[in-house]
Amino acid sequence: MHYAPSNMFLTRGMGRHREKLTSFELALRAAGIASYNLVSVSSILPPHCKLIPKSKGIGLLQDGEIVYCVLSRNSTNEPHRLIGASIGVAIPADQGRYGYLSEHHSYGQKQKTEGEYAEDLAATMLAHTLGIEIDPDQAWDERKEYWKIAGRIVKTTNITQTAVGKDKLWTSVVAAAVFCG
C-alpha cells in the first residue's frame, strides 16, 4: 500500500504531572493529538503536501485513527531545567520535489534559538539535495537570505515548545508535524 499525504499541520503542547507518562499524555492533549494512534516517521515532506492550519487538519482526522507524524519530545523532572522540542520545515519552490522536516530537542535553549536551529537543520538538508552549497560558518540570517536569493527553497518555518521543569513534577513538551488527508 502506498500512502503520500496531501496535507500536514504543525502543533505543540506541554504537560505536567507527577508521572512521566501522564505528563507526556497531557502534552499530547495540549497539542490536540492525544486521541490518535501516532506513528513516528522520518523527515521527508512529500511532494505536493500542503502546510495547512491545525484547525483544518484536526477536522480531517478521526479519533483512534493511525496518524503519521514527525514528533519531537522532551521531558524533565529537574526543577528549573529548561527543555524544548521543535520541528523545522523546509519547503522547496518546486512543489513536485520533496521537502524536509527536522526534529530537535534540547536542554537550556530558549524558544527562538531552538526553533531557528530546527528550521536551519531542515533547510540545510533540503539545500544539500538541491545542490545548494551552504557555508556552515555563516550566521543563520545570512544562510536564510542566501536560500531566498537562490530561489529554490520557498519557505522555512518551525514550531517549538519550551518549558521549565517544576519541583516534584515531570514536565513534557512535544512539537509535531502531523500528516493528514
N, C-alpha and C positions, 0 to 999 in steps of 0.2 A: 504494500500500500504506500502510495506517495502522498505526502501532505506538505504543501507550502502555504503558510498562512498569508492572507491578503492584508491583514491589519495587525497593529501592535500598539499597546498603550504602556505608559510608564506610571509607576506608582511607588509609594514608600510608606513606611509606618514604624512606630516604636511601641514597645510594650514593657511593662514592669510587673514582676511577681516574685514571690519567694522561691518558686520553682523555675528552673531554666526553660524547660519545655513549654510551660504555660506562658512565660514571657515572650517566647517566640510566637506562640499561637496568638497572643494579644497584638504583637507587631503585625502579623498577617491580617488580623481583623482590622487594625487601623489602616492598613493598605487596601482593604476591601477585597482580599483574595483568599481568605481563610476557608471559604466554602467550596473550594475546588481541589481536585487532586493534582497537585503541582508536579510537573516533571521538568527537572532542570536540563537544559540543553546548552550546547556551546555557543559561540559568539558570532554566528552569521545572521545578518539581517537579509532575508530572502529578497530576490529581485521583485520589484513592483509592490513590496509590502509598505503600506502607508502607516505613518505615525498618526494616531487618532486620539481624541480626548479620552480620558479614563471613563467618564460617564457613558460615552458611546460604546466603548469596549466592553464594559461590565454588562451592558444591555445585550451583547451578543453571546454571552455565556450563560450556562445553566448550573445551578448548584449540583455538586457531585461530579461535574464534567472533568475529564482528564484534560489539563491545560498545560501547554508547553510554555516555558519562560526561561529567561536568563535571570538568575537570582543571586543577589549579593546579600550576605547576612553576617552579623557580628553580635557577640554577647559579652557581657562582663558582670561580675559580681563584686568588683572592686569599687569602693566609694571614690567619687571624684575622677574616675577614669573616663576620658573622652573616647568614644568609639564612633565608627562611621561605616556606612555601607553605601555604595554608589554604583550606578550603571552609566556608562558613557555610550553615546550613539554617534556614528558617522555614516551619513547617507551620501552615496555618490550622485553626481549630477546626472549620469546616465542611469535612469531607473531600471534599465534592463540588466544592470550589474548588481551583484550583491554588495551589501554594506557590512559594517562591523559593529558589534556591541562588546563592551568590556565590563567586567565586574571588578570592583576594587573594594576592599575593606581594610580599615586602618585603625590605629590607636593614636590619639594625640593630634590628628589633623582637623583643622577647622573645616566647616561645611564647604565653603567656597573653594578652598585649596583641594579638598578631596574630590569634589565634583569636576574641577578643571583637570585634575590628574586623570580621572577615569575617561573624560572626554578626549584628552590628549592621547591616551592609550588606544582608544578606538580609532581616532583619526590617523594615528601613526600606522596602525595595522592596515587600514584602508589605503593610505598613501603608498605603502610598500607594494601592495597588489596592483596599484595603478601605475607603478613605475615612477612615482614622485620621490625624489631623494630629499630626506629631511635631515637637517643638521641637529643632532640631539643636544648640542650645546646652546642652541638658540632658546630664547625665552619663549614661554607659552604664547604670548601675544604675537611675537614675530612669526612663529610657526603657523598660527591661526591665520594671520594675514597672508602668508605665502600660499596656503591652501586656497584661499579666496581668489588670489591672483591666478593661480594655476587653473582654476575653474573646473576642476574635476571632482571636488568634494563640495556638495551644495549646502550641506547643513551638518553641524555638530551640536550636540546638546547633552545634558546629563540630568539625572535625578539622584538626589543624595539625601540621606537621613543620618543625622548625628544625634547623640545623646550623651549625657554624663551619668555614670553609674551612681547608684544610691546605696547607702548603708543597709545591709541585710536584705537586699533585693537583687534579683537578676534583672538586668536591663538588656533588651534585644532590639536591634534595628534591622530593617530589611529595605532593599530597593530592588525593583523588578521591572523587566521589560516583558510584558505578557502578550503572547500571540493569540489572536482570535480571528474568526471569520475566514 
